[in-house]
Amino acid sequence: MTISADILASARERAHAHALPYAGALTPQEAYALLQNDANVKLVDVRTNAERDWIGRPAIAPEQHLAVQWNLYPGGAQNADFLSQLSQVAGKDSVLLFLCRGAVRSKHAAKVATENGYAHSYDILEGFEGEKDADGHRKNVNGWCHAGLPWTGA
């Protein structure tokens, strides 16, 4: 098997073991390796535009970074156009890796995408900034940034 096939197989095993309602779950490191090894894989960043602008974003090929908000800023209302916006940037046969701040919204987005025909939807565990530490700060416990993966921005 190839690196990409091995990574996706591990992600699918996690989905099976935890009865996840989408194709699988990836660590940030696995997601980054997958993005580096397969230009057809897309990262769907479901954070708000403000989060991406103020906090940063994964440093990956621009054509692999899709921005489709799950919630809207300000106010936090769910994006009623999520699926139509996703359909404008990704095909239903695409391998999609969903990312948010702390891996809550990405799980919901991967589930909804799967329910609507995006069969290769994966959640990126831990999110971009990860869980809060004892002092309430992010980027210190886990997540894309804490893993030392490349990112740009604030």
Secondary structure, DSSP 8 states (H G I E B T S, - for coil): --HHHHHHHHHHHHHHHTT-SSSEEE-HHHHHHHHHH-TT-EEEE-S-HHHHHHH-EE-S-GGGEEE--SB-TTT--B-TTHHHHHHHH--TTS-EEEE-SSSSHHHHHHHHHHHTT-TTEEEETTTTT-S--TTS-SSSSSSTTTTT--EE--
